[in-house]
Amino acid sequence: MFLKPAWSNPVWSRQWQAFRSNRRGYWSLWLFLFLFILSLGAELVANEKPLLVSYEGEFYVPVAKVYPETTFGGFFESEANYRDPVVKDLINDKGWMLWPPIRFSYNTINYDLDVPAPAPPSSENWLGTDDQGRDILAGLIYGFRISVLFGLILTILSSIVGIIVGAIQGYYGGKLDLFGQRFIEIWSSMPTLFLIIIISSFLIPSFWTLLAIMLLFSWMTLVDLVRAEFLRCRNMDYVRSAKAMGVGTPVIMFRHMLPNAMVATLTFLPFILNSAVVTLTSLDFIGFGLPPDAPSLGRLVGQGKANLHAPWIGISVFATLTLMLTLLVFIGEAVRDAFDTRKFLQ
């Protein structure tokens, strides 16, 4: 017997049609996916290395492998600097180079500027440079990727923890629920941002350490929603019937009761994601976020603040953050409507 595809399920089909009926959310999803996939291939779009090099009939892929300068007839054993005029002439005399659309990475300094940095937009730097001569557009592409990945991972992990904690509290109730709520009240009353700053100040900053620190405080968002739904459903007839039939507790909780809490849960997911992106940007802005050598939208915000005479920096990062957060909210609204069963009963 062959398994039917997921889209043949009438429930999934109905939810997909409900999602598509929200045109704003539907097109926001496609636009966000396009931008996200584009950022995942940032090295192929913005890079200081060529995508492909042909030299003396041989092909080389500098974006995937390091080649010494001697490979192309140079004198140094170190990695070839493909922006160096000498290396360019060596390769072009016996071959050619295929460059990405943007010939800069997020940390590439343009030493050939005609004006002092920060330089305004030009044919070489489409959105200009910051005060160190780094390309703004390349920084936005790499910063967009790390911000979205950070937000998605944090949202998934915090949602899993919050749903499990809320489900256990609501299903069992009693003293477990009482002590759990008191712990959450104490934990949530702590000044989260200051604690993150304090912890980040004596830990070596990295993507995963910062993610673990923020996970300590972001998992509580969904606990109350899931707990309330489980408290409401735990004494209903279908739950009692399942217990009487000997159905296991995990099956009752996560297969039969959890779907009832999904509408409220999905409503908050885009806000958790947006909050994660905004918090990461804020921490980077004040210097307690990702390592200094990592791409960051927060540091671009700082560049815009420090260089008010270069408005292209602030406008570019503001437009990027606004577009990202707006698209995520629109997608979240459409997902919420797709899972809202009340819309199908009208």
C-alpha positions in Angstrom: 0.0 0.0 0.0 1.4 3.4 -1.0 1.3 6.3 1.4 -0.7 9.3 0.4 1.1 12.6 0.1 0.4 15.1 2.8 -1.4 17.5 0.5 -4.0 14.8 -0.3 -5.2 15.0 3.4 -8.4 17.1 3.4 -7.4 18.9 6.6 -4.0 19.9 5.2 -5.6 20.9 1.9 -8.2 23.0 3.7 -5.5 24.7 5.8 -3.4 25.4 2.7 -6.3 27.0 0.9 -7.0 29.1 4.0 -3.3 30.2 4.0 -3.4 31.1 0.3 -6.6 33.1 0.8 -4.6 35.5 2.9 -2.9 37.1 0.0 -0.7 39.3 2.1 0.7 36.4 4.1 1.0 34.2 1.0 3.1 36.6 -1.0 5.1 37.6 2.1 6.0 33.9 2.5 7.4 33.7 -1.1 9.2 37.0 -0.8 10.8 36.0 2.6 11.8 32.6 1.2 13.4 34.2 -1.8 15.4 36.6 0.4 16.3 33.8 2.9 17.5 31.4 0.1 19.4 34.2 -1.5 21.1 35.0 1.9 21.9 31.2 2.4 24.0 31.5 -0.8 25.6 34.7 0.3 29.1 33.5 -0.7 27.8 33.1 -4.3 26.3 36.6 -4.3 28.8 38.8 -2.4 32.4 37.6 -2.1 35.9 39.0 -2.4 36.8 35.8 -4.3 35.8 34.8 -7.8 33.3 32.0 -8.3 35.4 30.3 -10.9 38.9 30.8 -12.3 40.3 29.4 -15.5 44.1 29.4 -15.7 46.2 27.6 -18.3 43.3 25.4 -19.2 42.6 24.3 -15.6 39.6 25.3 -13.5 39.7 26.5 -9.9 36.9 27.3 -7.4 38.2 29.9 -5.0 34.9 30.2 -3.0 35.2 26.5 -2.0 39.0 25.9 -1.8 42.0 27.9 -0.8 44.7 28.3 -3.5 48.2 29.8 -2.9 49.4 32.6 -5.1 52.0 30.3 -6.6 49.2 28.3 -8.3 48.7 31.3 -10.6 52.4 32.1 -11.2 52.9 34.3 -8.1 55.7 34.3 -5.6 53.9 33.8 -2.2 52.7 30.6 -0.6 49.9 32.4 1.1 46.3 32.5 -0.2 46.0 34.4 -3.4 44.4 37.9 -3.1 42.3 38.0 -6.2 41.7 41.7 -5.8 45.4 42.4 -6.0 46.2 43.9 -9.5 49.3 41.7 -9.8 47.3 38.5 -9.2 44.5 39.8 -11.6 47.1 40.3 -14.3 48.7 36.9 -13.8 45.3 35.2 -14.1 43.9 37.3 -17.0 47.1 36.8 -19.0 46.5 33.0 -19.2 42.8 32.7 -18.3 39.8 34.5 -16.9 37.8 35.0 -13.6 34.0 34.8 -13.0 33.1 37.1 -10.2 29.9 37.2 -8.1 27.5 40.2 -8.6 29.0 41.9 -5.5 32.8 41.7 -5.3 32.9 42.2 -1.6 32.3 40.1 1.5 30.9 41.5 4.7 34.4 42.2 6.1 36.2 43.2 2.8 37.7 46.7 3.0 37.7 48.6 -0.3 41.0 50.4 -0.5 40.3 51.9 -3.9 37.6 54.4 -2.8 37.7 57.7 -4.6 36.4 59.5 -1.5 37.0 59.1 2.2 35.0 56.4 3.9 32.0 56.2 4.5 31.6 56.4 0.7 28.2 57.1 -0.9 26.5 54.6 -3.2 28.3 54.0 -6.5 28.5 51.5 -9.3 31.0 49.5 -7.2 29.4 49.7 -3.8 25.7 49.8 -4.6 24.6 50.9 -1.1 27.8 52.7 -0.2 30.4 51.7 2.5 30.7 52.2 6.3 33.4 54.2 7.9 35.9 51.4 7.5 35.3 51.0 3.8 33.2 47.8 4.0 30.4 47.3 1.6 27.0 47.9 3.1 25.0 45.6 0.8 27.3 42.7 1.5 27.0 43.3 5.2 23.2 43.3 5.0 23.1 40.0 3.1 25.3 38.2 5.5 23.7 39.9 8.5 20.2 39.0 7.3 21.2 35.3 7.1 22.7 35.1 10.6 19.8 37.0 12.1 17.1 34.8 10.5 19.0 31.6 11.4 19.5 32.7 14.9 15.8 33.7 15.3 14.5 30.5 13.7 16.7 28.2 15.9 15.8 30.1 19.0 12.1 30.1 18.2 12.1 26.3 17.6 14.0 25.4 20.7 12.1 27.8 23.0 8.8 26.7 21.6 9.6 23.0 22.2 10.6 23.7 25.8 7.7 26.0 26.4 5.1 23.6 25.0 6.5 20.6 27.0 6.5 22.6 30.2 3.1 24.0 29.7 1.6 20.7 28.7 3.0 18.9 31.8 1.8 21.7 34.1 -1.7 21.7 32.6 -2.2 18.0 32.3 -1.1 17.0 35.8 -2.1 20.2 37.6 -2.0 20.1 41.4 1.3 20.9 43.2 3.3 20.4 40.1 1.4 23.2 38.4 1.5 25.4 41.6 5.3 25.2 42.1 5.9 25.5 38.3 3.9 28.7 38.2 5.8 30.2 41.2 9.1 29.3 39.5 8.0 30.9 36.2 6.8 34.1 38.1 10.2 34.4 39.8 12.2 33.6 36.6 10.2 35.9 34.4 10.6 38.8 36.8 14.3 39.0 36.4 15.7 41.8 34.1 16.4 39.6 31.1 18.4 42.1 29.0 20.7 43.0 31.9 21.3 39.3 32.8 22.1 38.6 29.2 24.6 41.5 29.2 26.2 40.3 32.4 26.5 36.7 31.3 27.8 37.7 27.8 30.4 39.9 29.5 32.4 37.0 31.0 31.6 34.3 28.5 33.4 34.0 25.1 30.8 35.3 22.7 29.7 32.9 19.9 26.6 32.0 18.0 25.8 29.0 20.2 26.6 30.5 23.6 24.5 33.5 22.9 21.7 31.2 21.7 21.9 29.1 24.9 21.8 32.3 27.1 18.7 33.7 25.3 17.0 30.3 25.5 17.2 30.4 29.3 14.7 33.4 29.2 12.7 32.9 26.0 11.0 29.6 26.7 8.3 31.0 29.0 6.3 32.8 26.3 4.2 29.8 25.3 3.9 28.1 28.7 0.8 30.0 29.9 -1.0 29.5 26.6 -0.4 25.7 26.4 -1.0 25.3 30.2 -4.4 27.0 30.0 -5.5 24.9 27.1 -4.5 21.6 28.8 -6.2 22.6 32.0 -9.4 23.2 30.0 -9.2 19.9 28.0 -7.9 17.5 30.6 -11.3 16.7 32.0 -13.2 16.5 28.7 -14.8 13.3 27.5 -12.4 12.4 24.8 -9.5 12.6 27.2 -11.3 10.4 29.8 -12.2 8.0 27.1 -8.6 7.7 25.9 -7.4 7.1 29.5 -10.1 4.4 30.0 -8.9 2.7 26.8 -5.4 2.6 28.1 -3.9 5.2 25.7 -0.5 6.3 26.9 -0.1 9.7 28.5 2.3 11.1 25.9 -0.1 10.2 23.1 -3.0 11.8 24.9 -1.0 15.0 25.6 0.7 15.6 22.3 -1.6 13.9 19.8 -5.1 14.6 21.1 -4.7 17.6 23.4 -1.9 19.6 21.9 -3.7 20.4 18.5 -6.3 22.3 20.5 -3.6 24.7 21.7 -1.9 25.1 18.3 -3.9 28.2 17.2 -2.9 30.2 20.2 0.6 28.9 20.0 1.1 29.7 16.3 -0.2 33.2 16.9 2.7 33.9 19.1 5.5 32.3 17.0 6.1 35.2 14.7 6.4 37.5 17.8 8.9 35.2 19.4 10.9 35.1 16.1 10.7 38.9 15.8 11.7 39.3 19.4 14.8 37.1 18.9 15.9 39.1 15.9 15.4 42.4 17.7 17.2 41.2 20.8 20.2 39.9 18.8 20.3 43.2 16.9 20.2 45.2 20.2 22.9 43.1 21.8 25.2 43.6 18.8 24.4 47.3 18.8 25.7 47.7 22.3 28.6 45.3 21.9 27.4 42.2 23.8 26.2 40.1 21.0 28.1 38.0 18.4 31.9 38.1 18.0 33.3 41.3 16.5 34.3 39.4 13.3 30.8 38.1 12.7 28.3 39.8 10.3 25.7 41.8 12.2 22.8 44.0 11.5 23.2 45.5 15.0 26.7 46.8 14.2 25.4 48.3 11.0 22.8 50.1 13.1 25.7 51.4 15.2 27.5 52.5 12.0 24.4 54.5 11.0 24.2 56.1 14.5 27.9 57.0 14.4 27.8 58.4 10.9 24.7 60.6 10.7 26.3 62.4 7.8 26.1 59.2 5.8 22.4 58.5 5.8 22.6 55.6 3.3 23.9 53.4 6.2 21.0 54.0 8.5 18.4 54.0 5.8 19.7 50.7 4.4 19.7 48.7 7.7 16.4 50.3 8.8 14.7 49.2 5.5 16.2 45.7 5.9 15.0 45.2 9.5 11.6 46.7 8.7 11.1 44.5 5.7 12.2 41.3 7.6 10.0 41.9 10.6 7.0 42.9 8.6 7.1 39.9 6.4 7.4 37.6 9.4 4.4 39.1 11.0 2.3 38.8 7.9 3.3 35.2 7.5 2.4 34.5 11.1 -1.0 36.0 10.7 -1.7 33.8 7.6 -0.6 30.7 9.5 -2.8 31.6 12.4 -5.8 31.9 10.1 -5.0 28.6 8.4 -5.1 26.7 11.7 -8.1 28.6 13.2 -10.9 26.0 12.9 -13.5 28.7 13.7 -13.1 30.2 10.3 -14.3 26.9 8.7 -17.5 26.8 10.8 -18.8 30.2 9.7 
